[in-house]
Amino acid sequence: GRGGSDTSAVAVAAAMRADRCDIYTDVDGVYTTDPRIVPRARKLAKVTYEEMLELASVGAKVLQTRSVGLAMKEGVRVQVLSSFAGAPDGSGAPMADTLPGTLIVAEEEIDDVERQLITGIAHDKNEAKITLTAVPDRPGAVAAIFAPLADAGINVDMIIQNVAHAPRDSGGGSTDVTFTVPQADLAKSLDVLARGQGTIGYAEALHDTRVAKISVVGVGMRSHAGVASQMFTTLGQRGINVQAISTSEIKVSVLIDEDETELAVRVLHTAYGLDAAG
């Protein structure tokens, strides 16, 4: 399946107890963000397994999550290198020795001097937003929405439940529920929800594909406050509206208008001090 070659390489390296697994790909390492959007993006010398998993899951296309997850489980150090760059000295020496890429390692291998608060900014335009209006505000209503989607194999990402509206004529209050799914699953999701409308009891299903998810990732978040606040402040100062938010221990993601993707990535990259000197 997808990412099978990388995952196979990591599995062989684990079985052989190799010092590391070198993966040659179309990029020469992991960058703080997409260099096509931010020319001053920096190549990272080291990234933790957890950071790489988060970056891969929110849009970074360097490695598939399966291979990174296996590397973390088996403790295999992985180096990402370019298939297209030759040894700079023309000696024919292995590129891994003459032109190192990015090492993906356990957090313990990165000392405090090397560790940054934020490792990278990722973006993903393959999200679709669905809003169900006037969902009955009662126990089990949310389960009635997401259980059928899960049964259909659809991964739901960001979820927002709005403050309940005043009780309807029928005597019960209602609320709007917004969530995101992969764009490829939008039609399937709408079909599942339409078939379950009677059980869920929502009024209308609205959808929007012109959205993008922007994510800030870094293990430094565990010990530093204010990362999310800085993200919201930076976006707000540039007039970028946040439509949804999701977080993990080392990641903050927001949903914004697709047209503002590049601007958001650039201003956040600068705000967190990730621009290369130059």
URPECOR-V215768 format. One record per residue. N is the residue number from 1. SS is DSSP state (@ for helix, = for strand, . for the rest). PHI is phi in whole degrees, -180 to 180 (999 if undefined). NEAR is the number of other ideal C-beta (glycine too) atoms within 10 Angstrom. Layout:
BEGIN
n=N ss=SS phi=PHI near=NEAR
n=N ss=SS phi=PHI near=NEAR
END
This chain:
BEGIN
n=1 ss=. phi=999 near=6
n=2 ss=. phi=-62 near=8
n=3 ss=. phi=78 near=15
n=4 ss=@ phi=-64 near=11
n=5 ss=@ phi=-67 near=12
n=6 ss=@ phi=-62 near=22
n=7 ss=@ phi=-65 near=20
n=8 ss=@ phi=-63 near=12
n=9 ss=@ phi=-62 near=20
n=10 ss=@ phi=-64 near=25
n=11 ss=@ phi=-64 near=16
n=12 ss=@ phi=-65 near=12
n=13 ss=@ phi=-61 near=21
n=14 ss=@ phi=-66 near=16
n=15 ss=@ phi=-64 near=10
n=16 ss=@ phi=-89 near=10
n=17 ss=. phi=55 near=9
n=18 ss=. phi=-69 near=14
n=19 ss=. phi=-63 near=9
n=20 ss=. phi=-165 near=15
n=21 ss== phi=-118 near=22
n=22 ss== phi=-93 near=19
n=23 ss== phi=-111 near=21
n=24 ss== phi=-91 near=16
n=25 ss== phi=-138 near=17
n=26 ss=. phi=-91 near=9
n=27 ss=. phi=-128 near=19
n=28 ss=. phi=-97 near=19
n=29 ss=. phi=156 near=20
n=30 ss=. phi=-99 near=24
n=31 ss== phi=-106 near=22
n=32 ss=. phi=-64 near=24
n=33 ss=. phi=-165 near=25
n=34 ss=. phi=-69 near=19
n=35 ss=. phi=-63 near=14
n=36 ss=. phi=-72 near=9
n=37 ss=. phi=-94 near=16
n=38 ss=. phi=-123 near=22
n=39 ss=. phi=-58 near=10
n=40 ss=. phi=-92 near=15
n=41 ss=. phi=-63 near=21
n=42 ss=. phi=-107 near=19
n=43 ss== phi=-77 near=16
n=44 ss=. phi=-90 near=22
n=45 ss=. phi=-73 near=13
n=46 ss== phi=-141 near=19
n=47 ss== phi=-138 near=27
n=48 ss== phi=-78 near=22
n=49 ss=@ phi=-56 near=21
n=50 ss=@ phi=-62 near=21
n=51 ss=@ phi=-64 near=27
n=52 ss=@ phi=-66 near=29
n=53 ss=@ phi=-62 near=21
n=54 ss=@ phi=-65 near=26
n=55 ss=@ phi=-62 near=27
n=56 ss=@ phi=-66 near=21
n=57 ss=@ phi=-76 near=18
n=58 ss=. phi=-112 near=23
n=59 ss=. phi=129 near=19
n=60 ss=. phi=-67 near=23
n=61 ss=. phi=-103 near=13
n=62 ss=. phi=-70 near=21
n=63 ss=. phi=-134 near=25
n=64 ss=. phi=-79 near=17
n=65 ss=@ phi=-62 near=15
n=66 ss=@ phi=-60 near=16
n=67 ss=@ phi=-69 near=25
n=68 ss=@ phi=-69 near=28
n=69 ss=@ phi=-61 near=16
n=70 ss=@ phi=-68 near=23
n=71 ss=@ phi=-61 near=29
n=72 ss=@ phi=-65 near=19
n=73 ss=@ phi=-63 near=11
n=74 ss=@ phi=-96 near=14
n=75 ss=. phi=70 near=11
n=76 ss=. phi=-91 near=26
n=77 ss=. phi=-75 near=18
n=78 ss== phi=-118 near=26
n=79 ss== phi=-117 near=18
n=80 ss== phi=-96 near=24
n=81 ss== phi=-136 near=20
n=82 ss== phi=-88 near=15
n=83 ss=. phi=-78 near=11
n=84 ss=. phi=-107 near=11
n=85 ss=. phi=-99 near=13
n=86 ss=. phi=-90 near=13
n=87 ss=. phi=-60 near=14
n=88 ss=. phi=-64 near=10
n=89 ss=. phi=-92 near=9
n=90 ss=. phi=70 near=8
n=91 ss=. phi=-84 near=10
n=92 ss=. phi=81 near=9
n=93 ss=. phi=-66 near=13
n=94 ss=. phi=-55 near=11
n=95 ss=@ phi=-61 near=20
n=96 ss=@ phi=-61 near=14
n=97 ss=@ phi=-92 near=9
n=98 ss=@ phi=-100 near=15
n=99 ss=. phi=-140 near=17
n=100 ss=. phi=-62 near=16
n=101 ss=. phi=-99 near=25
n=102 ss== phi=-115 near=22
n=103 ss== phi=-91 near=19
n=104 ss== phi=-106 near=30
n=105 ss== phi=-140 near=21
n=106 ss=. phi=-70 near=13
n=107 ss=@ phi=-59 near=14
n=108 ss=@ phi=-65 near=7
n=109 ss=@ phi=-79 near=12
n=110 ss=. phi=-105 near=19
n=111 ss=. phi=-80 near=8
n=112 ss=. phi=-63 near=5
n=113 ss=. phi=-69 near=5
n=114 ss=. phi=-79 near=10
n=115 ss=. phi=-71 near=15
n=116 ss=. phi=-108 near=17
n=117 ss=. phi=-63 near=17
n=118 ss=. phi=-118 near=25
n=119 ss=. phi=-92 near=28
n=120 ss== phi=-164 near=27
n=121 ss== phi=-119 near=31
n=122 ss== phi=-118 near=24
n=123 ss== phi=-137 near=22
n=124 ss== phi=-145 near=22
n=125 ss== phi=-97 near=13
n=126 ss== phi=-96 near=12
n=127 ss== phi=-109 near=24
n=128 ss== phi=-130 near=21
n=129 ss== phi=-104 near=22
n=130 ss== phi=-122 near=20
n=131 ss== phi=-124 near=18
n=132 ss== phi=-101 near=22
n=133 ss== phi=-94 near=16
n=134 ss== phi=53 near=16
n=135 ss== phi=-76 near=24
n=136 ss== phi=-55 near=18
n=137 ss=. phi=-87 near=18
n=138 ss=. phi=-148 near=14
n=139 ss=. phi=-59 near=7
n=140 ss=. phi=91 near=10
n=141 ss=@ phi=-66 near=20
n=142 ss=@ phi=-68 near=17
n=143 ss=@ phi=-61 near=11
n=144 ss=@ phi=-66 near=16
n=145 ss=@ phi=-81 near=23
n=146 ss=@ phi=-90 near=14
n=147 ss=@ phi=-64 near=13
n=148 ss=@ phi=-64 near=17
n=149 ss=@ phi=-65 near=20
n=150 ss=@ phi=-64 near=12
n=151 ss=@ phi=-63 near=9
n=152 ss=. phi=-87 near=14
n=153 ss=. phi=76 near=8
n=154 ss=. phi=-100 near=17
n=155 ss=. phi=-86 near=10
n=156 ss== phi=-97 near=16
n=157 ss== phi=-105 near=19
n=158 ss== phi=-75 near=20
n=159 ss== phi=-136 near=14
n=160 ss== phi=-131 near=16
n=161 ss== phi=-113 near=16
n=162 ss=. phi=-73 near=14
n=163 ss=. phi=-62 near=8
n=164 ss=. phi=-62 near=15
n=165 ss== phi=-79 near=14
n=166 ss=. phi=-61 near=6
n=167 ss=. phi=-53 near=11
n=168 ss=. phi=-81 near=13
n=169 ss=. phi=-58 near=5
n=170 ss=. phi=-73 near=9
n=171 ss=. phi=108 near=6
n=172 ss=. phi=-111 near=13
n=173 ss=. phi=-76 near=16
n=174 ss== phi=-144 near=21
n=175 ss== phi=-147 near=19
n=176 ss== phi=-100 near=19
n=177 ss== phi=-121 near=20
n=178 ss== phi=-117 near=19
n=179 ss== phi=-154 near=22
n=180 ss== phi=-118 near=26
n=181 ss== phi=-136 near=21
n=182 ss== phi=-60 near=16
n=183 ss=@ phi=-55 near=14
n=184 ss=@ phi=-63 near=10
n=185 ss=@ phi=-103 near=17
n=186 ss=@ phi=-62 near=19
n=187 ss=@ phi=-60 near=11
n=188 ss=@ phi=-63 near=15
n=189 ss=@ phi=-63 near=22
n=190 ss=@ phi=-63 near=15
n=191 ss=@ phi=-66 near=11
n=192 ss=@ phi=-61 near=17
n=193 ss=@ phi=-68 near=19
n=194 ss=@ phi=-64 near=11
n=195 ss=@ phi=-67 near=12
n=196 ss=. phi=-101 near=16
n=197 ss=@ phi=-59 near=13
n=198 ss=@ phi=-62 near=8
n=199 ss=@ phi=-76 near=13
n=200 ss=@ phi=-72 near=20
n=201 ss=. phi=86 near=17
n=202 ss=. phi=-78 near=23
n=203 ss=. phi=-87 near=12
n=204 ss== phi=-150 near=10
n=205 ss== phi=-110 near=15
n=206 ss== phi=-104 near=11
n=207 ss== phi=-143 near=15
n=208 ss== phi=-148 near=17
n=209 ss== phi=-101 near=12
n=210 ss== phi=-91 near=11
n=211 ss== phi=-131 near=24
n=212 ss== phi=-144 near=22
n=213 ss== phi=-102 near=25
n=214 ss== phi=-113 near=25
n=215 ss== phi=-127 near=24
n=216 ss== phi=-110 near=30
n=217 ss== phi=-126 near=28
n=218 ss=. phi=177 near=26
n=219 ss=@ phi=-67 near=21
n=220 ss=@ phi=-63 near=16
n=221 ss=@ phi=-61 near=21
n=222 ss=@ phi=-61 near=9
n=223 ss=@ phi=-116 near=8
n=224 ss=. phi=-129 near=10
n=225 ss=. phi=-89 near=8
n=226 ss=. phi=93 near=10
n=227 ss=@ phi=-65 near=18
n=228 ss=@ phi=-65 near=14
n=229 ss=@ phi=-59 near=10
n=230 ss=@ phi=-65 near=17
n=231 ss=@ phi=-63 near=25
n=232 ss=@ phi=-66 near=14
n=233 ss=@ phi=-64 near=11
n=234 ss=@ phi=-62 near=17
n=235 ss=@ phi=-67 near=21
n=236 ss=@ phi=-62 near=11
n=237 ss=@ phi=-65 near=10
n=238 ss=. phi=-100 near=13
n=239 ss=. phi=73 near=8
n=240 ss=. phi=-95 near=20
n=241 ss=. phi=-84 near=11
n=242 ss=. phi=-94 near=14
n=243 ss=. phi=-94 near=18
n=244 ss== phi=-159 near=19
n=245 ss== phi=-138 near=14
n=246 ss== phi=-141 near=18
n=247 ss== phi=-138 near=15
n=248 ss== phi=-136 near=14
n=249 ss=. phi=-62 near=9
n=250 ss=. phi=-126 near=21
n=251 ss== phi=-149 near=22
n=252 ss== phi=-127 near=21
n=253 ss== phi=-121 near=26
n=254 ss== phi=-130 near=24
n=255 ss== phi=-105 near=24
n=256 ss== phi=-135 near=20
n=257 ss== phi=-65 near=15
n=258 ss=@ phi=-57 near=16
n=259 ss=@ phi=-65 near=11
n=260 ss=@ phi=-102 near=18
n=261 ss=@ phi=-58 near=19
n=262 ss=@ phi=-63 near=15
n=263 ss=@ phi=-61 near=16
n=264 ss=@ phi=-61 near=23
n=265 ss=@ phi=-62 near=20
n=266 ss=@ phi=-65 near=19
n=267 ss=@ phi=-70 near=19
n=268 ss=@ phi=-72 near=25
n=269 ss=@ phi=-60 near=24
n=270 ss=@ phi=-71 near=13
n=271 ss=@ phi=-60 near=19
n=272 ss=. phi=-93 near=23
n=273 ss=. phi=71 near=10
n=274 ss=. phi=-97 near=24
n=275 ss=. phi=-63 near=17
n=276 ss=. phi=-68 near=14
n=277 ss=. phi=-65 near=5
n=278 ss=. phi=-179 near=6
END
